[in-house]
């Protein structure tokens, strides 16, 4: 094998290894934040079908007095939020963390009414179900206090 061919083969192997390298924790956090923003965009776009694609088949949402279990039950319950021309609320992540194994993540952030008033905070647990493909396994919101001390 010639030196030029060896160098080319070595460079190709290194490039392949680099391409297959696991993403850093910072890159995983960015993936989750971007996924959360895309998930939130489904509300603004009024796209319930797209909303459903972000849900794990095993998802559990605490959207009422009894936890909603599974993609179908969550989607059926959330359908009412996707009806009408305007979104009843919006959200965005302001905190994301990923465990060291890169398999689970937590995102949280503010929830706003249509006028931009802070009304709640959400907490979501995401699972990486395929490389770069994050889906929600747990979701819970909590109203913020609008009380005077």
N, C-alpha and C positions, 0 to 999 in steps of 0.2 A: 504494500500500500504506500503510495507516495505521501510525502509530508503534507502537501496541499490537500490531498484527499482526507488524510487523518485529521487535519485541522478543521476541514469542513464537517466531517462526521462528528467530531467532538463538539463543535459549535452547535450542530443540529441537536445532539443529545442534550447539551446544556440548555438550549432553548426549550426543548420539549419538557425537560425536568422543571424548568422555571414556570412553564405554562401550566404544569400540573401541580405546582406547589400550592399548599393550602393557603388561603387568604389570611392575612393578619387579623388580629382582633379589631383593629381600627377599620379595616376594610369590611369585616362582617357587620360592625356597628353601622357603617354607612349603608350597607345592603338593607339592613332592617329599617333604618330611618327612611330610605328611599321607598321601601315596600310599604311602610306605614303611610307615607305621603300619597302614594298611588292608591292605596286602600281608601284614604280620605277623599281623594279626587272622585271616587265612584259616587259619593254623595252629591258633590257639586254637579257632576255630569248626569245625575239621576239615573244611574245604570246599576240596577239591582243584580243583573246577571254577572256583571264584573265584580260587584261586591262579593258574591258567592264564591268566586274563584280564589279569594284570599283566605277562605275558611278551611281548616282541616276537617276531614270527615268526622273526627272525634271532638270537634270544638265544643266548648262549654261557654255560654254567655250568661252573665248575670244581668239580664235586662228587665227583670220583673221579680215578683215574689218567689217564683220557682225557677231554678236554673234551666236554661234552654240547652238541650243536648243534641249535637249533630248539626251538620250543614243544612239539612232540609228544614229542621225546626227553627233554627236561627234565621234562615232566609225568609221563611213564612212569617215570622214575627216582625222582622225588620222591613217587610214589604211596605208597611204603612209609612215608614220614614222616607220611602222613595217615590211615593205618590205625590202628585202636585208639581207645580212648576218650579217652586223654590225649595231649597234644602232647609229643613227645620233646625239644623245645627251643622257645625263644622268642627274639625279637630286637627291637631298637628302635634307631632312628637317634639318634646323639648328635652327628653332624657331617654337614652337607649343604652343598654348594657347587654353583653353577650358572655355566656360562660366560656371558660377556657377551652372546652372541647369543641366549641363552635356549633353546638347542636340546638341550644335553647337561647332565647333572648327575651328581654323585657323592654317594653316601651311604655312611656307615659307622657301625658301632656294635657294642655288645656282643651276644653270644649266650649265653643262659643255659640250664642244664639244668632239669628240672622242679622241682628244689629251690631254684633261684635262684642256683646257683653259676655264676660266669663260666667258660665253657669255650672261647669263641672270639670272634673279631671278624669281621664281614662287611664286604665292600666291593662296592658295586653301582654300575654306570653306567646311568643312565636317559636315554632319548631322548624328547623331546616329539614325539609322533607326530600330534597334533592339539592345538588350543588347550586347555590344561589337562589333556591326556591323556598321562601319562607311562608308559612301559613299559621294563622292564629289557632292556638289550642285553648286559651282562656282569655276572656275579656270581661272587664268590670269597670263601670263608671261610678263616680261618687259626686253628688251635688256639692257645690261649694257653699259655704255659709254666707248669706247676705245679711248678716246681723250686725247690729251696732253694739259695741262694748260699753 
